[in-house]
Amino acid sequence: MPGLRPYPLVEKQIADQAKVHQLSERDVIAKVMLEKQAIKDFIPVELIAQTALFLASEQAATITGIAMPLDGGWSAV
């Protein structure tokens, strides 16, 4: 499960939340969007791709039946 990515839908949500909460977009990202993430940053798309490539590789042949959250610590909180 990947965490938040700054793609068009999320960018629109940031703008909408800025209006609702009367905050700057930067503050919305820190105080609303990433509040529950231990790592206070968006998940790089490259990290998601690298993880998918690893899981599809021979090195991951014995990894079966697990959830591998890439959520910046969201599910750990």
C-alpha beads as a LAMMPS data file, in Angstrom:
LAMMPS data file: protein, C-alpha beads

77 atoms
76 bonds

1 atom types
1 bond types

-500.0 500.0 xlo xhi
-500.0 500.0 ylo yhi
-500.0 500.0 zlo zhi

Masses

1 110.0

Atoms # bond

1 1 1 0.000 0.000 0.000
2 1 1 1.769 3.158 -1.102
3 1 1 1.455 6.351 0.863
4 1 1 0.537 9.737 -0.517
5 1 1 2.015 10.837 -3.800
6 1 1 1.795 14.398 -5.122
7 1 1 -0.202 13.524 -8.238
8 1 1 -3.067 15.675 -9.645
9 1 1 -5.797 14.300 -7.351
10 1 1 -3.686 14.900 -4.224
11 1 1 -2.644 18.346 -5.470
12 1 1 -6.322 19.262 -5.840
13 1 1 -7.030 17.941 -2.340
14 1 1 -4.194 20.078 -0.973
15 1 1 -5.657 23.194 -2.592
16 1 1 -9.163 22.334 -1.344
17 1 1 -7.923 21.645 2.206
18 1 1 -6.008 24.951 2.203
19 1 1 -9.288 26.779 1.579
20 1 1 -11.235 24.746 4.163
21 1 1 -8.632 25.083 6.913
22 1 1 -7.500 28.583 5.892
23 1 1 -3.889 27.423 5.753
24 1 1 -1.136 27.712 3.193
25 1 1 -0.682 24.693 0.939
26 1 1 2.664 24.022 2.653
27 1 1 0.933 23.959 6.065
28 1 1 -1.816 21.680 4.713
29 1 1 0.803 19.203 3.562
30 1 1 2.549 19.215 6.964
31 1 1 -0.437 19.587 9.307
32 1 1 -3.212 17.750 7.437
33 1 1 -1.977 15.482 4.644
34 1 1 1.181 14.098 6.293
35 1 1 0.134 14.497 9.928
36 1 1 -0.158 10.745 10.575
37 1 1 2.988 9.780 8.685
38 1 1 6.089 9.134 10.784
39 1 1 8.192 10.197 7.793
40 1 1 6.865 13.666 7.001
41 1 1 7.237 13.467 3.233
42 1 1 5.480 12.079 0.194
43 1 1 6.517 8.601 -0.926
44 1 1 8.822 8.883 -3.967
45 1 1 7.380 7.084 -6.991
46 1 1 10.863 5.670 -7.603
47 1 1 10.714 3.880 -4.229
48 1 1 7.392 2.292 -5.138
49 1 1 8.828 1.187 -8.501
50 1 1 12.017 -0.184 -6.910
51 1 1 9.979 -2.171 -4.392
52 1 1 7.776 -3.616 -7.140
53 1 1 10.859 -4.575 -9.165
54 1 1 12.431 -6.217 -6.114
55 1 1 9.284 -8.211 -5.385
56 1 1 9.234 -9.391 -9.003
57 1 1 12.898 -10.439 -8.875
58 1 1 14.531 -13.758 -8.054
59 1 1 15.868 -12.228 -4.810
60 1 1 12.300 -12.061 -3.504
61 1 1 11.371 -15.607 -4.521
62 1 1 10.731 -16.672 -0.924
63 1 1 8.600 -13.648 -0.028
64 1 1 4.982 -14.782 -0.149
65 1 1 1.684 -13.769 1.385
66 1 1 2.749 -10.537 3.070
67 1 1 1.596 -6.946 3.073
68 1 1 4.408 -4.506 2.436
69 1 1 3.162 -1.024 3.266
70 1 1 5.099 1.844 1.698
71 1 1 3.208 4.446 3.640
72 1 1 5.851 6.517 5.419
73 1 1 4.864 5.051 8.769
74 1 1 1.128 5.867 8.446
75 1 1 0.064 2.375 9.502
76 1 1 2.588 2.279 12.381
77 1 1 0.946 5.202 14.208

Bonds

1 1 1 2
2 1 2 3
3 1 3 4
4 1 4 5
5 1 5 6
6 1 6 7
7 1 7 8
8 1 8 9
9 1 9 10
10 1 10 11
11 1 11 12
12 1 12 13
13 1 13 14
14 1 14 15
15 1 15 16
16 1 16 17
17 1 17 18
18 1 18 19
19 1 19 20
20 1 20 21
21 1 21 22
22 1 22 23
23 1 23 24
24 1 24 25
25 1 25 26
26 1 26 27
27 1 27 28
28 1 28 29
29 1 29 30
30 1 30 31
31 1 31 32
32 1 32 33
33 1 33 34
34 1 34 35
35 1 35 36
36 1 36 37
37 1 37 38
38 1 38 39
39 1 39 40
40 1 40 41
41 1 41 42
42 1 42 43
43 1 43 44
44 1 44 45
45 1 45 46
46 1 46 47
47 1 47 48
48 1 48 49
49 1 49 50
50 1 50 51
51 1 51 52
52 1 52 53
53 1 53 54
54 1 54 55
55 1 55 56
56 1 56 57
57 1 57 58
58 1 58 59
59 1 59 60
60 1 60 61
61 1 61 62
62 1 62 63
63 1 63 64
64 1 64 65
65 1 65 66
66 1 66 67
67 1 67 68
68 1 68 69
69 1 69 70
70 1 70 71
71 1 71 72
72 1 72 73
73 1 73 74
74 1 74 75
75 1 75 76
76 1 76 77
